[in-house]
Amino acid sequence: VQLQASGRGLVQAGGSLRLSCAASESIFGFNVMAWYRQAPGKQRDLVATITGSGSTNYAGSVKGRFTISRDNTKNTVYLQMNTLKPEDTAVYYCNLRKFVATGTRDYWGQGTLVTVSS
């Protein structure tokens, strides 16, 4: 599976941005899609997850500001980011975790840069 992220940009603090991640094959089924981010000099952190049934979970730092969603008909997951802060500046990666007979298998997008200016 290939994941293609888009939506990179420079935005002022308080602004909004939407990221998209399109998969090369169907994302329908028993899996979890997620967004991670990695700020310069820091580890990659989980931002939000969404299951195949639509259940979501968020990191505390983005809860109430970010919304993850998925469109299985378009094989795409989205991350709507509102009220952006400079500390949201990072490279954002989409992830697909499939549950297979032997455990899990992870697929990663190429990363898209989000820069929030103060």
N, C-alpha and C positions, 0 to 999 in steps of 0.2 A: 504494500500500500504506500502510495506517495501522498504527502500532505503539502499543499501549497498555501502559505499564509500571505495575506495582503492587508493593506490598511496602514502601513507605516506612515509616520508623520511627525511634524513639529507642531505643538499646540501650546497655547498659554495656559497657565494655571487657572483652573475653574472651567476649562473647556471640555469638549467631548470628542471622542474618537471611537470608531468601530473597526474592530479587526475581524477578518474572515479567514477561514481555513477550509479549503476544499480538498476532499479526499478523492483519490483516483478510482475508488470503487465504493460500493455501497457501504454505508455506515449503519445500516439498519441491523438491529440485533443486539445480542448480549455483549455490550462493551461499555467503556467509559471514555469520554472525550474530555480533554482538559486543556487549560492554558497554564503555562509556567512563565516565569520571567527571571531574567538574570541581569542585575545591575552591574556596572563596571567594578571589578574587584571582589564581587560577592558570589555566593553560590546560587544555583538555580533553585527558585522557590515556587511552590505550587500557588496558583492564583485562584483557580476555580475549576470545578469538575461538573460534568453532567452525565448521567447514566442514560442508557438506551430508553428507559421509561420516563426520562425527563427530570429526575431528581437532581437537585443542585446542591453544591457546597462551595463555600467561599473562605478564603483567608480573611482573618479578622481585619486586616488593614484595608481591604477593599469592600467589605460587606456594606451594603447600602449604596455603594457608588457604581459597582460593576455588575453587569448581568450577563451570564452565559446562556446561550440558547443553541439549539441545533435544528436543522431542517433536513430530515432524513431523505426527503425527495430530491434535494439538491446535494446531498452528501457533504454538507457544510456545517461547521460550527462557528458561532459568532461570539465576540466579546464586546459588549457595549460598555464603554468606559466614560463615566460622567464625573464631573467635579474633580478633574484630574489635578494632581499635586506634583510638584517637582520630584518628590520621592518615588513617583510612579515611573520615572524615566528608567528604561531598561530595554533589553531585547526580549521580545515576547515569542514564546514557542508554543505551537499547538502539539498536542499529543493524543494518540489513539492507543488505548490499551484493549487488546482483544483477549478474551478468555479462551484458551485452547486446552486440549486434552492434557497437556503436560504442565499447564500453569498459565502464565500470561505472556503476551508478546507486545512490545511497545514499538510504536512508530512515531517519528518526529518530523515536524516541519522544519524549514530552514531558518526560521527566526525572522522577526520583523522589528525594526527599531522604532520605539516610541520615545520622543523627547518632549518633556514638559518644561517650559521656561517659566521662571518666576516673575 
